[in-house]
Amino acid sequence: MKRTRIAVIGGGAIGRTHAVAIRACAVTDLAGIVDPFETGKALATEMECPHFSKIEDLPKDIDGAIIATPNALHVPQATTLIGAGIPVLVEKPLGENAAACADLVALSERTGVPGLVGHHRRHNLIVQAAKEAIDLGRFGTLVSGTIMASLYKPDSYFDVAWRRDKGAGGPILINLIHEIDLVRHLFGEITEVFALSSNRQRGFDVEDTASVLLKLADGGLVTVSLTDAGVGPWCWDTTAGENPARFPAMPAVSHMFSGTQAGMSLPDLAFWTHEGARDWTVAQGNHPLRAPAEDSYVEQIRHFAAVITGDEAPRIALADGAANIAVIEAIRRALAENRPARIDPLPQNAASELKAMME
Ligand SMILES: NC(=O)c1ccc[n+]([C@@H]2O[C@H](COP(=O)([O-])OP(=O)(O)OC[C@H]3O[C@@H](n4cnc5c(N)ncnc54)[C@H](O)[C@@H]3O)[C@@H](O)[C@H]2O)c1
């Protein structure tokens, strides 16, 4: 496979993870860091790669770019890059609203320049093993699920202004969106939501805690308990041990799903089925699924390189990122109106790309 030269736009926390992953991946080279601020310059020095202050300064021969900047910049920067013919991996959330995301989907379709969204969990072999069992019919249909997304962010995390701002910050947009993508990926489309939120612990404009109910197209219900101000190991980032350089791995279960045929928890991949009749008085046995350990960020980079060369279609297309935002918008409506909200249909172009992906 041809080596690809990938630049990272935004040299902050996740920009560093991407830069390290690009250097670790066998088929990619780090073409440079774009960041007007000191952190980006320092990262470029550490990674021994060129530093640029703006996207326009990037050399013309790069093959792709990763957008790892504050949320509000994702759609404008992706528009510039796709417009210049450069494939992008855009960090989540794809954008701040579904309409802007849909315009980006349209631009990518019109130009044929691909985009991938940074919902990296789909590259994790644990998620792939769960998805395979579901696709084989071993789990049945999702009936009920509970997701704990409980993490404690230190005060210094909020020194960065956008993380406190309504619209760009808050764990619903920053963290819950990964759960939404995971639920949609494993179990299908979400059709309706309800939510309660609280900002009691931090007192910012944005929530620090929320309880969110997701209803799926085939009737399944998932409850997500979300907080960035609560102690406890029960969140994917720590339970899955995906990014040990940032989050120490802790062996706990954060996701529990009951299907019509089996019960499955993650990330331990426990897989419970009745030893006889499906009856709560009959014993169940755990026959865990298996997944070898792998760095999902490096796999994400390998996949992005294959998307750039045209060897693979994006696992999480721009339309998928737009669909996740549509769910976030419904949650915001549910919170504002204090009643359940249905998911708005995606604009036609994004909906047709998503349908094509799922077929
Ligand atoms: N996939 C994941 O697991 C994951 C994890 C963390 C963050 N993220 C997402 O990544 C994005 C960045 O988050 P972060 O925590 O790394 O933020 P951060 O604040 O640590 O980093 C953002 C970087 O962007 C730089 N920047 C600001 N304006 C810029 C511009 N015009 N051009 C280039 N660079 C610019 C800043 O100087 C900073 O270095 C967010 O959208 C966040 O939601 C994703």
The ligand as a Tripos MOL2 file, in Angstrom:
@<TRIPOS>MOLECULE
LIG
   44    48     1     0     0
SMALL
NO_CHARGES

@<TRIPOS>ATOM
      1 N1        -12.3580   10.9940   19.5760 N.am      1 LIG1
      2 C1        -12.0850   11.2840   20.8340 C.2       1 LIG1
      3 O1        -11.9980   10.3900   21.6640 O.2       1 LIG1
      4 C2        -11.8390   12.7020   21.2520 C.ar      1 LIG1
      5 C3        -11.1850   12.9460   22.4620 C.ar      1 LIG1
      6 C4        -10.9380   14.2810   22.8240 C.ar      1 LIG1
      7 C5        -11.3610   15.3150   21.9970 C.ar      1 LIG1
      8 N2        -12.0270   15.0410   20.8440 N.ar      1 LIG1
      9 C6        -12.4960   16.1350   19.9820 C.3       1 LIG1
     10 O2        -11.3530   16.7420   19.3880 O.3       1 LIG1
     11 C7        -11.5020   18.1500   19.3070 C.3       1 LIG1
     12 C8        -10.3600   18.8250   20.0540 C.3       1 LIG1
     13 O3        -10.4580   18.4930   21.4210 O.3       1 LIG1
     14 P1         -9.1960   18.6220   22.3900 P.3       1 LIG1
     15 O4         -9.6570   18.1000   23.6920 O.co2     1 LIG1
     16 O5         -7.9890   18.0490   21.7390 O.co2     1 LIG1
     17 O6         -9.0910   20.2170   22.4700 O.3       1 LIG1
     18 P2         -7.8170   21.0890   22.8200 P.3       1 LIG1
     19 O7         -8.3320   22.4230   23.2230 O.co2     1 LIG1
     20 O8         -6.9000   20.3460   23.7350 O.co2     1 LIG1
     21 O9         -7.0730   21.2180   21.4040 O.3       1 LIG1
     22 C9         -7.5540   22.0130   20.3550 C.3       1 LIG1
     23 C10        -6.3440   22.5640   19.6140 C.3       1 LIG1
     24 O10        -6.8050   23.3140   18.4840 O.3       1 LIG1
     25 C11        -5.9640   24.4430   18.3400 C.3       1 LIG1
     26 N3         -6.6070   25.4590   17.5220 N.ar      1 LIG1
     27 C12        -7.4580   26.4430   17.8990 C.ar      1 LIG1
     28 N4         -7.8130   27.1820   16.8250 N.ar      1 LIG1
     29 C13        -7.1810   26.6270   15.7580 C.ar      1 LIG1
     30 C14        -7.1480   26.9450   14.3770 C.ar      1 LIG1
     31 N5         -7.8460   27.9660   13.8650 N.pl3     1 LIG1
     32 N6         -6.3900   26.1630   13.5670 N.ar      1 LIG1
     33 C15        -5.6670   25.1390   14.0590 C.ar      1 LIG1
     34 N7         -5.6410   24.8220   15.3590 N.ar      1 LIG1
     35 C16        -6.4010   25.5430   16.2040 C.ar      1 LIG1
     36 C17        -5.6980   24.8750   19.7770 C.3       1 LIG1
     37 O11        -4.5490   25.7060   19.8750 O.3       1 LIG1
     38 C18        -5.5090   23.5320   20.4740 C.3       1 LIG1
     39 O12        -4.1520   23.1580   20.4700 O.3       1 LIG1
     40 C19       -12.8660   18.4600   19.8960 C.3       1 LIG1
     41 O13       -13.7750   18.5680   18.8440 O.3       1 LIG1
     42 C20       -13.1870   17.2480   20.7490 C.3       1 LIG1
     43 O14       -14.5800   17.0130   20.8500 O.3       1 LIG1
     44 C21       -12.2530   13.7630   20.4710 C.ar      1 LIG1
@<TRIPOS>BOND
     1     1     2 1
     2     2     3 2
     3     2     4 1
     4     4     5 ar
     5     4    44 ar
     6     5     6 ar
     7     6     7 ar
     8     7     8 ar
     9     8     9 1
    10     8    44 ar
    11     9    10 1
    12     9    42 1
    13    10    11 1
    14    11    12 1
    15    11    40 1
    16    12    13 1
    17    13    14 1
    18    14    15 2
    19    14    16 1
    20    14    17 1
    21    17    18 1
    22    18    19 2
    23    18    20 1
    24    18    21 1
    25    21    22 1
    26    22    23 1
    27    23    24 1
    28    23    38 1
    29    24    25 1
    30    25    26 1
    31    25    36 1
    32    26    27 ar
    33    26    35 ar
    34    27    28 ar
    35    28    29 ar
    36    29    30 ar
    37    29    35 ar
    38    30    31 1
    39    30    32 ar
    40    32    33 ar
    41    33    34 ar
    42    34    35 ar
    43    36    37 1
    44    36    38 1
    45    38    39 1
    46    40    41 1
    47    40    42 1
    48    42    43 1
@<TRIPOS>SUBSTRUCTURE
     1 LIG1         1 GROUP 0 **** ****
